[in-house]
Amino acid sequence: MIDIRRASAIGAAVTATATATACAAVALAPAAVAAEPAAQRAAAAPKAAAAQYNGVCGSGYTVVNSAQIGTKGTVFLTYNSATGENCVVTIRTKPGKAVHMTASLGFASPTTWATDTGYFTTYAGPVHLDARGLCVTWRGEISGEVAGKNGTNCGSLAANR
């Protein structure tokens, strides 16, 4: 709303007209939003930007799975078909002051884990494991928020996502 306390007679008339127009527009807005389908509103809502994979696992690695860590970042699982190695890296959406981060990769038989943990500004990892033909469990953590998956990508690029 427009509020001009020391307006001339002409200015006061303009202010009154502008205020009435603005109030009418605000009064109509909720009805217009309510008439819009919920799916359309959800699609138009801004989404948290996912971090982008930065290639730190090395040459020949392809992203085969990922999990968003809230709005803080993304943990990526990559695989190199030539070597049979998996790699995990946790990447922040917005790099900045060093925060506690973890990148972990493991499998169950025999129990084996590779982990990189500490205070980082941009990413944790990469951590590598030769897991050819095995299901892997992988995790990323940024400032106490955790994401990842258990027993996925069992011996192929797309299996068991």
Secondary structure, 3 states (H helix, E strand, C coil): CCCCCCCCHHHHHHHHHHHHHHHHHHHHHHHHHHHCCHHHHHHHCCCCCCCCCCCCCCCCCEEEEEEEECCCEEEEEEEECCCCEEEEEEEECCCCCCEEEEEEEEECCCCEEEEEEEEECCEEEEEEEECCCCCEEEEEEECCEEEEEEEECCCCCCCCC
